[in-house]
Amino acid sequence: MRATATTTFAPIARAPAHRVTAPRARAVPPRAVPTTSPRSDAAPALVAALAALAMSASAAPVALAIPQTSECATNSCDGYDYSGKNFEGTGEYFTKGSLKRANFNDANLTGITLFGADLSNATFVNANLSNANLGQANLTGADFTNAILSGAIVSSAQLDEVKITNSDWSDVIVRKDVLTGLCKVADGENPVTGNITALSLMCP
């Protein structure tokens, strides 16, 4: 008989299982909460700076686009002769002045303020009123023959019975009802600019 070989398997030793434990979180002491707002310290400094700025701004001279009064508002300049004078760049102004029948013939009034002035029956023959401020002025019966008014302000001005022969009204904004009256008497051509009066007013 043949001997039967038997194989004996040794038991496999298992490694002991290791338990994985998460590290414990370290306790973090709570931060102290500030008793005041971070901006509270800066607020007084900011207020002081703004106050100083306001004081310096108020101390600085303020340029007024429209002066409140003029010498002619205090003392009447009715009938004064300003013919041929050059007022451009002089800082002169006639705001709310009484200038009835004043003579501005051949005068250079470029950029000059005549806001709210009483210029009834004043004459501006051959005058240059480019960019002048005639807003709210009383121009009843004024004579603008051959005058240049390009870019002038005439808002709320009284323009009844004016003479505008050969005058130039380029770039002047005129209220529709006032324009109707001006177009009825618009005629001629400005001798300096060559612009036709009716066309410069954009008469229909």
C-alpha positions as CSV (number, residue, x, y, z in Angstrom):
1,M,0.0,0.0,0.0
2,R,1.2,3.5,-0.8
3,A,1.4,5.9,2.0
4,T,-0.9,9.0,1.5
5,A,0.8,12.3,2.2
6,T,-1.1,14.8,4.1
7,T,-0.4,18.5,4.1
8,T,-0.9,20.4,7.2
9,F,-1.6,24.2,7.0
10,A,-0.5,26.3,9.8
11,P,-3.0,28.9,10.9
12,I,-2.4,32.4,9.6
13,A,-1.8,34.8,12.4
14,R,-3.9,38.0,12.0
15,A,-2.4,41.3,13.0
16,P,-4.2,42.9,15.8
17,A,-6.7,45.6,14.6
18,H,-5.8,49.1,15.5
19,R,-8.6,51.4,16.5
20,V,-8.3,54.8,14.8
21,T,-9.4,57.6,16.9
22,A,-9.9,61.2,15.8
23,P,-7.7,63.8,17.6
24,R,-9.6,65.7,20.1
25,A,-10.3,69.3,19.2
26,R,-8.4,71.7,21.4
27,A,-10.6,74.2,23.2
28,V,-10.1,77.7,21.9
29,P,-10.7,80.4,24.5
30,P,-13.4,82.9,23.3
31,R,-12.1,86.2,22.0
32,A,-12.9,89.2,24.0
33,V,-15.6,91.3,22.3
34,P,-14.6,95.0,22.1
35,T,-17.0,97.2,24.1
36,T,-16.8,100.0,21.5
37,S,-17.2,100.0,17.7
38,P,-14.0,100.1,15.7
39,R,-15.4,103.3,14.0
40,S,-16.3,105.0,17.2
41,D,-12.7,106.2,17.7
42,A,-12.4,107.5,14.1
43,A,-15.8,109.2,14.2
44,P,-14.7,112.3,16.2
45,A,-11.7,112.8,13.9
46,L,-13.9,112.5,10.8
47,V,-16.5,115.0,12.2
48,A,-13.7,117.4,13.0
49,A,-12.2,117.1,9.5
50,L,-15.6,117.7,7.9
51,A,-16.2,120.8,10.1
52,A,-12.9,122.2,9.2
53,L,-13.6,121.7,5.5
54,A,-17.0,123.4,5.8
55,M,-15.4,126.4,7.6
56,S,-12.7,126.8,5.0
57,A,-15.3,126.5,2.2
58,S,-17.5,129.1,3.7
59,A,-14.6,131.4,4.2
60,A,-13.6,131.2,0.5
61,P,-15.2,133.8,-1.8
62,V,-18.2,132.4,-3.8
63,A,-18.6,133.5,-7.4
64,L,-22.2,134.4,-8.2
65,A,-23.4,133.8,-11.7
66,I,-26.0,136.5,-11.3
67,P,-25.1,139.3,-8.9
68,Q,-28.0,140.3,-6.7
69,T,-28.0,144.1,-7.3
70,S,-26.0,146.7,-9.2
71,E,-25.2,150.4,-8.8
72,C,-28.0,151.2,-11.2
73,A,-30.5,149.3,-8.9
74,T,-29.6,151.7,-6.1
75,N,-29.2,154.9,-8.1
76,S,-31.2,155.3,-11.2
77,C,-29.2,155.2,-14.5
78,D,-32.2,156.2,-16.6
79,G,-31.1,158.0,-19.8
80,Y,-27.4,157.4,-19.2
81,D,-25.1,157.4,-22.3
82,Y,-23.0,154.2,-22.6
83,S,-22.5,154.5,-26.3
84,G,-19.3,153.1,-27.7
85,K,-18.1,151.7,-24.4
86,N,-16.4,148.3,-24.2
87,F,-17.7,146.4,-21.2
88,E,-16.4,143.0,-22.2
89,G,-14.2,141.4,-19.5
90,T,-14.6,144.4,-17.1
91,G,-16.8,142.6,-14.6
92,E,-19.4,145.4,-15.0
93,Y,-23.0,144.4,-14.5
94,F,-26.4,146.0,-14.5
95,T,-28.5,143.5,-12.7
96,K,-32.0,144.8,-11.8
97,G,-30.9,148.3,-12.6
98,S,-33.1,151.1,-13.8
99,L,-31.8,151.9,-17.3
100,K,-34.8,153.4,-19.0
101,R,-33.9,155.1,-22.3
102,A,-30.2,154.3,-21.7
103,N,-28.0,154.6,-24.8
104,F,-25.9,151.5,-25.5
105,N,-25.4,152.3,-29.2
106,D,-22.1,150.8,-30.6
107,A,-21.3,149.4,-27.1
108,N,-19.7,146.0,-26.6
109,L,-21.8,144.2,-24.0
110,T,-20.4,140.7,-24.7
111,G,-21.1,138.4,-21.7
112,I,-22.5,141.3,-19.6
113,T,-25.4,140.7,-17.2
114,L,-28.5,142.9,-17.5
115,F,-30.6,140.4,-15.7
116,G,-33.9,141.8,-14.4
117,A,-33.0,145.4,-15.5
118,D,-35.6,147.9,-16.7
119,L,-34.3,148.7,-20.2
120,S,-37.6,150.0,-21.6
121,N,-37.0,152.2,-24.7
122,A,-33.2,151.7,-24.4
123,T,-31.2,151.7,-27.6
124,F,-28.7,149.0,-28.7
125,V,-28.1,150.1,-32.2
126,N,-24.9,148.4,-33.6
127,A,-24.3,146.9,-30.1
128,N,-22.7,143.6,-29.5
129,L,-24.8,141.6,-26.9
130,S,-23.3,138.2,-27.6
131,N,-23.8,135.8,-24.7
132,A,-25.3,138.7,-22.6
133,N,-27.8,137.9,-19.9
134,L,-31.1,139.7,-20.6
135,G,-33.2,137.3,-18.6
136,Q,-36.3,138.8,-17.0
137,A,-35.3,142.3,-18.3
138,N,-38.0,144.8,-19.4
139,L,-37.0,145.5,-23.0
140,T,-40.3,147.0,-24.1
141,G,-39.7,149.4,-27.0
142,A,-35.9,148.7,-27.1
143,D,-34.1,149.3,-30.4
144,F,-31.8,146.4,-31.5
145,T,-31.2,147.6,-35.0
146,N,-28.0,146.1,-36.4
147,A,-27.3,144.5,-33.0
148,I,-25.7,141.1,-32.5
149,L,-27.4,139.0,-29.8
150,S,-26.0,135.6,-30.7
151,G,-26.1,133.2,-27.7
152,A,-27.8,135.8,-25.5
153,I,-30.2,134.8,-22.7
154,V,-33.7,136.4,-23.0
155,S,-35.8,134.0,-20.9
156,S,-38.8,135.7,-19.4
157,A,-37.8,139.0,-20.9
158,Q,-40.4,141.5,-22.1
159,L,-39.9,142.1,-25.8
160,D,-43.0,144.0,-26.8
161,E,-42.7,146.6,-29.5
162,V,-38.9,146.1,-30.0
163,K,-37.1,147.0,-33.2
164,I,-34.9,144.2,-34.5
165,T,-34.1,145.2,-38.1
166,N,-30.8,143.7,-39.3
167,S,-30.2,142.1,-35.9
168,D,-28.7,138.7,-35.4
169,W,-30.4,136.3,-32.9
170,S,-28.4,133.1,-33.6
171,D,-28.5,130.5,-30.9
172,V,-31.0,132.6,-28.8
173,I,-33.7,130.5,-27.2
174,V,-37.0,132.4,-27.5
175,R,-40.3,131.3,-26.0
176,K,-42.8,130.4,-28.7
177,D,-45.3,133.1,-28.1
178,V,-42.6,135.7,-27.9
179,L,-41.0,134.4,-31.1
180,T,-44.3,134.9,-32.9
181,G,-44.2,138.6,-32.2
182,L,-40.6,139.0,-33.1
183,C,-41.0,137.2,-36.4
184,K,-43.7,139.7,-37.4
185,V,-41.1,142.5,-37.4
186,A,-38.0,140.5,-38.3
187,D,-36.4,141.8,-41.5
188,G,-33.0,142.6,-43.0
189,E,-29.5,141.1,-42.6
190,N,-26.9,141.9,-40.0
191,P,-24.1,144.0,-41.5
192,V,-21.4,142.3,-39.4
193,T,-22.3,138.6,-39.3
194,G,-24.3,138.5,-42.6
195,N,-27.0,136.5,-40.9
196,I,-30.6,137.2,-42.0
197,T,-32.7,138.3,-39.0
198,A,-35.6,136.0,-39.6
199,L,-33.4,133.0,-40.2
200,S,-31.4,133.6,-37.1
201,L,-34.6,133.5,-35.2
202,M,-35.7,130.4,-37.0
203,C,-39.0,132.0,-37.9
204,P,-41.4,129.5,-39.5
